[in-house]
Every structure is written in C-alpha cells, then in structure tokens.
Amino acid sequence: MNTQFTINCNGKLVDLSTPKVMGILNVTPNSFYDGGKHKNINTIIHQVDKMLSDGATFIDIGAYSSKPSAEYVTEEDEIKRLNFVLKEIINTFPNIILSVDTFRANVAKIAVESGVAIVNDISAGMLDENMLPTVADLKVPFIMMHMRGTPQTMQNLTDYNDVVKEMIFYFSERVAKARSFGISDIIIDPGFGFAKTLEQNYEVLNKLELFSILELPLLAGISRKSMIYKVLHKTSQEALNGTTVLNTIAIQKQAKILRVHDVKEAVECIKLVEKLK
C-alpha cells in the first residue's frame, strides 16, 4: 500500500510519497542525546545549515525535553528559548520548513506566528485543551504522537492488553477529534519510548504497517533511543548504526518521515530503500 500523501507547509505542498527526513534541533539543556550542545546562536545556525545541506526537508525545534522523567519547564522559559532561535533561523534560511515540538497551545501559536509551519505535539492535544482549536485556527499540519500521561509519569503507564490495537484506537479517536475542529493535515507518530517498554517498542515497530489503516502519513522517531542502545549495551552516542537499521525497517513498513539527529545517514537510508522499488 503506497498511499500518496502531501502536506501543506506555509503554502508549499510537500509530497511524502518518497519518505522525507526531519532533523532534530533541541534548544534544551537536558535532552537525552544532544542536551546543551546548541546553546549559542552560531552553533545552532551551523547545525541547521548542516542538516539542510545533508538533505533534511523539515527541522523540528524543541525547547522542552520530553525524555523520561525530564524536569518541568515553564511556558515562559519554553517561549524564551524558542524566540531566541526562531528569528535567527528564519532570517538565515527564509525557505526553511520548521516544526515546533510542543504540547502547549500558546507556544505553538507564538511559534507559528514567527514562521513555523508544523506543530508537533507529543500528547496529540491531550495535555492542553486549547491545542486542537489553536492548530485549526493556525491552519498548519499537526503531528500527533501516542503517549500516556506526561514525560514525568509515562514510564509507569505501560500496561496494555494489545499495544498496537490500543494505539490504533487512540489515534482513531484523536484524529476524529482533530477533524471535528477542522484540522486537515495530520501526521501520526507511534511515540517510540513513550509509555512503552522495550518489548512493546519492538512490537510496535514490527507491526508498523498496521497503522496504514488510518490512511495518514506516519512519522518514525527512533533516532538514538534507548530501545536501540539498551539492546546493544551501548550509549546513545554509539547508537547511530542501530538507528539506521531500525529506520530502514520503519521505511519498509510505510513510515513517511524519519525524525532523526543524523540527517545524512537517514537520507542515504531512504535513497537505498527507494532503489529497491
């Protein structure tokens, strides 16, 4: 099943029939892999330039670490961190397609008004009741992820009878809710590592193609996560090869966007899998 998907980003139609890469830019001091690495604006601009040159279609900016048990960040701090970088990035790369990684409607609104094209919400609108109406008003694509609880509580919420079946039900419900507000471009993200055990993460990856029943583009965010490095008894710093292996499997199972720290390797991965067609 190779459904044709396009999403409208700032008036530009992005065709996802060939998978695309979303580069991760964390402007947080505490992200699990690159926390604190991009503190000054020159480092940030250099990193964005590298990801775009390596072939990223989207850059996803996050100012609130959602790793397990991440500390709480106030809305003011999240906005401050984003404002610091958004203006410079958009001035330097006027054609860039930016996504904001936030579960707060107000942060999403400020980011989109500053030029961001996509809202990426780990809670699918569950942590802020204003998120869905706000995204509908902003008329931007919405990435909804599967998670239970909050980043602080999610690791205790891994009790499922049938993880994939319950996730598909969750997405059906959230998509219907988003559509009721008038959100048209929706992307779904299974949320690897969010309220799932190691075994559950692999079960979800193994059955990833089942999500195509939702007839929506699928984003896979596996990059350097503990589901890789725990199996290999390595660190996130040593998990690039493992990331490439699982990204390859994700694309073969219908993923349309790879959200990654290492853009060049993900782009190569897509090129080689496409060649098999």
Secondary structure per residue as TSV (DSSP state, phi and psi in degrees):
chain	resnum	aa	ss	phi	psi
A	1	M	-	360.0	113.7
A	2	N	-	-123.3	77.8
A	3	T	-	-67.3	142.3
A	4	Q	-	-84.1	120.6
A	5	F	-	-121.7	136.1
A	6	T	E	-131.2	148.9
A	7	I	E	-127.0	146.5
A	8	N	E	-95.1	111.2
A	9	C	E	-115.5	107.5
A	10	N	T	53.1	41.2
A	11	G	T	82.8	-1.8
A	12	K	E	-106.6	125.8
A	13	L	E	-82.7	121.6
A	14	V	E	-103.6	121.6
A	15	D	E	-88.4	121.2
A	16	L	-	-101.3	14.5
A	17	S	S	-64.6	-32.5
A	18	T	S	-98.7	128.9
A	19	P	-	-56.9	148.9
A	20	K	E	-119.3	163.7
A	21	V	E	-111.8	135.4
A	22	M	E	-112.0	117.4
A	23	G	E	-84.5	140.0
A	24	I	E	-92.2	128.0
A	25	L	E	-124.7	103.2
A	26	N	E	-93.7	121.0
A	27	V	-	-107.0	47.3
A	28	T	S	-118.8	152.6
A	29	P	S	-81.2	-4.2
A	30	N	-	-137.2	24.4
A	31	S	-	-69.1	154.8
A	32	F	T	-65.3	-29.8
A	33	Y	T	-108.4	-48.5
A	34	D	T	-118.0	25.5
A	35	G	T	-55.6	128.5
A	36	G	T	78.4	-2.0
A	37	K	S	-72.5	-32.4
A	38	H	-	-110.8	70.9
A	39	K	-	-91.9	-43.2
A	40	N	S	-96.8	155.5
A	41	I	H	-63.3	-32.1
A	42	N	H	-66.0	-41.2
A	43	T	H	-62.6	-41.7
A	44	I	H	-63.7	-48.3
A	45	I	H	-61.3	-41.4
A	46	H	H	-61.9	-43.3
A	47	Q	H	-65.3	-42.2
A	48	V	H	-63.9	-44.0
A	49	D	H	-58.6	-43.7
A	50	K	H	-63.4	-45.3
A	51	M	H	-64.7	-40.3
A	52	L	H	-66.4	-42.9
A	53	S	H	-63.3	-33.8
A	54	D	T	-77.0	-8.2
A	55	G	T	113.0	15.3
A	56	A	-	-68.6	136.2
A	57	T	S	-87.4	-35.5
A	58	F	E	-127.0	152.1
A	59	I	E	-121.7	125.6
A	60	D	E	-103.3	116.0
A	61	I	E	-102.3	126.8
A	62	G	E	-124.5	134.8
A	63	A	S	-119.1	15.6
A	64	Y	S	-142.1	112.3
A	65	S	-	-68.7	129.5
A	66	S	-	-108.5	20.0
A	67	K	S	-63.2	158.5
A	68	P	T	-52.7	134.5
A	69	S	T	59.7	25.1
A	70	A	-	-62.6	146.3
A	71	E	-	-72.9	155.0
A	72	Y	-	-67.5	140.0
A	73	V	-	-121.9	134.0
A	74	T	-	-71.2	157.9
A	75	E	H	-60.7	-40.1
A	76	E	H	-59.8	-44.4
A	77	D	H	-65.8	-40.2
A	78	E	H	-62.4	-44.8
A	79	I	H	-64.8	-41.7
A	80	K	H	-60.3	-46.9
A	81	R	H	-61.9	-40.3
A	82	L	H	-70.0	-47.8
A	83	N	H	-55.1	-37.1
A	84	F	H	-56.1	-39.0
A	85	V	H	-102.8	-31.2
A	86	L	H	-58.2	-48.4
A	87	K	H	-58.2	-48.4
A	88	E	H	-62.7	-43.8
A	89	I	H	-63.9	-46.1
A	90	I	H	-69.1	-34.7
A	91	N	H	-65.5	-39.1
A	92	T	H	-77.3	-37.6
A	93	F	-	-125.8	78.5
A	94	P	T	-60.9	-23.6
A	95	N	T	-96.6	8.3
A	96	I	-	-65.9	144.3
A	97	I	-	-104.2	107.0
A	98	L	E	-100.5	146.6
A	99	S	E	-120.7	143.5
A	100	V	E	-109.2	128.6
A	101	D	E	-94.4	95.4
A	102	T	-	-152.0	153.1
A	103	F	S	-110.3	11.2
A	104	R	-	-108.4	126.8
A	105	A	H	-60.5	-41.5
A	106	N	H	-65.2	-40.0
A	107	V	H	-65.1	-43.5
A	108	A	H	-59.4	-44.0
A	109	K	H	-62.5	-48.0
A	110	I	H	-62.4	-41.2
A	111	A	H	-65.0	-46.0
A	112	V	H	-65.5	-39.8
A	113	E	H	-64.7	-21.4
A	114	S	T	-88.1	-4.5
A	115	G	T	121.0	-0.7
A	116	V	-	-70.6	146.1
A	117	A	-	-107.3	-16.6
A	118	I	E	-139.4	142.9
A	119	V	E	-108.1	127.9
A	120	N	E	-116.9	107.3
A	121	D	E	-114.9	115.3
A	122	I	T	-62.8	-18.3
A	123	S	T	-105.6	2.8
A	124	A	T	55.2	32.3
A	125	G	T	86.9	6.3
A	126	M	S	-82.5	-26.1
A	127	L	S	-91.3	-8.0
A	128	D	-	-146.6	111.5
A	129	E	T	-64.2	-15.6
A	130	N	T	-87.7	-6.0
A	131	M	H	-62.7	-50.8
A	132	L	H	-63.6	-48.7
A	133	P	H	-61.0	-33.8
A	134	T	H	-66.5	-47.0
A	135	V	H	-62.7	-38.9
A	136	A	H	-61.7	-43.5
A	137	D	H	-64.0	-37.4
A	138	L	H	-76.9	-17.4
A	139	K	T	55.3	49.3
A	140	V	-	-121.2	157.5
A	141	P	-	-61.4	150.0
A	142	F	E	-126.2	121.9
A	143	I	E	-95.6	119.8
A	144	M	E	-111.6	126.8
A	145	M	E	-104.3	154.5
A	146	H	-	-90.0	125.9
A	147	M	-	-154.5	160.0
A	148	R	-	-119.1	146.1
A	149	G	S	68.7	-140.4
A	150	T	-	-128.1	170.0
A	151	P	T	-54.8	-28.8
A	152	Q	T	-75.2	-27.9
A	153	T	T	-114.5	-10.3
A	154	M	G	-60.4	-30.8
A	155	Q	G	-70.6	-12.4
A	156	N	G	-94.9	2.3
A	157	L	-	-116.5	56.9
A	158	T	-	-114.4	22.7
A	159	D	-	-92.3	106.2
A	160	Y	-	-126.7	149.7
A	161	N	S	-81.0	-43.6
A	162	D	S	-145.9	99.1
A	163	V	H	-57.6	-45.9
A	164	V	H	-69.4	-43.1
A	165	K	H	-60.2	-44.0
A	166	E	H	-67.8	-34.4
A	167	M	H	-67.9	-41.3
A	168	I	H	-63.9	-39.1
A	169	F	H	-63.2	-44.4
A	170	Y	H	-57.5	-48.7
A	171	F	H	-65.2	-40.1
A	172	S	H	-57.1	-43.3
A	173	E	H	-67.2	-46.2
A	174	R	H	-68.5	-37.5
A	175	V	H	-65.1	-44.4
A	176	A	H	-60.0	-41.0
A	177	K	H	-64.6	-45.7
A	178	A	H	-62.9	-42.5
A	179	R	H	-63.4	-34.9
A	180	S	H	-64.0	-24.4
A	181	F	H	-87.9	-12.7
A	182	G	T	100.8	18.7
A	183	I	-	-80.2	123.7
A	184	S	-	-100.8	-40.5
A	185	D	-	-94.3	108.1
A	186	I	E	-123.2	136.3
A	187	I	E	-122.2	138.7
A	188	I	E	-109.8	143.8
A	189	D	E	-128.4	116.3
A	190	P	-	-63.0	-15.8
A	191	G	-	70.9	56.1
A	192	F	T	-57.8	130.8
A	193	G	T	87.6	-5.9
A	194	F	S	-104.0	111.3
A	195	A	S	55.0	41.3
A	196	K	-	-143.9	140.7
A	197	T	-	-77.4	171.4
A	198	L	H	-56.1	-46.5
A	199	E	H	-63.4	-41.2
A	200	Q	H	-64.4	-38.3
A	201	N	H	-58.2	-42.5
A	202	Y	H	-73.3	-31.5
A	203	E	H	-65.3	-42.6
A	204	V	H	-62.8	-45.4
A	205	L	H	-63.1	-40.9
A	206	N	H	-64.2	-29.5
A	207	K	T	-110.8	21.0
A	208	L	G	-54.8	-35.4
A	209	E	G	-65.0	-18.5
A	210	L	G	-64.7	-24.4
A	211	F	G	-69.6	-12.8
A	212	S	G	-66.2	-13.4
A	213	I	G	-60.4	-24.0
A	214	L	G	-78.5	-12.3
A	215	E	-	55.1	43.7
A	216	L	S	-134.8	151.1
A	217	P	-	-63.6	146.0
A	218	L	B	-113.2	131.6
A	219	L	E	-106.3	134.3
A	220	A	E	-113.7	122.3
A	221	G	-	-116.4	87.4
A	222	I	-	-111.3	-13.6
A	223	S	T	-48.3	116.2
A	224	R	T	58.1	22.6
A	225	K	-	-79.3	166.1
A	226	S	H	-64.6	-23.0
A	227	M	H	-62.4	-20.5
A	228	I	H	-91.3	-57.1
A	229	Y	H	-73.6	-22.5
A	230	K	H	-70.8	-37.8
A	231	V	H	-66.9	-37.6
A	232	L	H	-88.9	-3.3
A	233	H	T	54.6	48.8
A	234	K	-	-128.3	-168.3
A	235	T	-	-110.3	170.7
A	236	S	G	-60.8	-30.9
A	237	Q	G	-63.7	-26.7
A	238	E	G	-102.9	16.0
A	239	A	-	-103.4	17.8
A	240	L	H	-68.9	-44.6
A	241	N	H	-61.7	-44.2
A	242	G	H	-61.8	-38.1
A	243	T	H	-60.6	-44.5
A	244	T	H	-62.7	-40.5
A	245	V	H	-60.5	-49.4
A	246	L	H	-72.5	-31.8
A	247	N	H	-62.5	-39.1
A	248	T	H	-60.5	-45.6
A	249	I	H	-63.7	-42.6
A	250	A	H	-59.5	-42.9
A	251	I	H	-66.1	-40.5
A	252	Q	H	-64.9	-21.8
A	253	K	T	-104.0	31.0
A	254	Q	T	85.4	6.8
A	255	A	-	-62.4	136.8
A	256	K	-	-107.1	-18.0
A	257	I	E	-134.7	130.2
A	258	L	E	-104.0	120.4
A	259	R	E	-98.0	114.4
A	260	V	E	-140.1	159.8
A	261	H	S	-85.0	-28.4
A	262	D	-	-115.2	95.7
A	263	V	H	-70.9	-46.2
A	264	K	H	-55.9	-46.4
A	265	E	H	-65.6	-38.0
A	266	A	H	-67.6	-39.3
A	267	V	H	-63.8	-42.0
A	268	E	H	-63.1	-40.6
A	269	C	H	-58.5	-46.4
A	270	I	H	-62.9	-45.2
A	271	K	H	-57.7	-44.6
A	272	L	H	-69.9	-40.7
A	273	V	H	-65.5	-39.7
A	274	E	H	-60.0	-35.3
A	275	K	H	-62.3	-29.6
A	276	L	T	-65.5	-20.5
A	277	K	-	-79.7	360.0
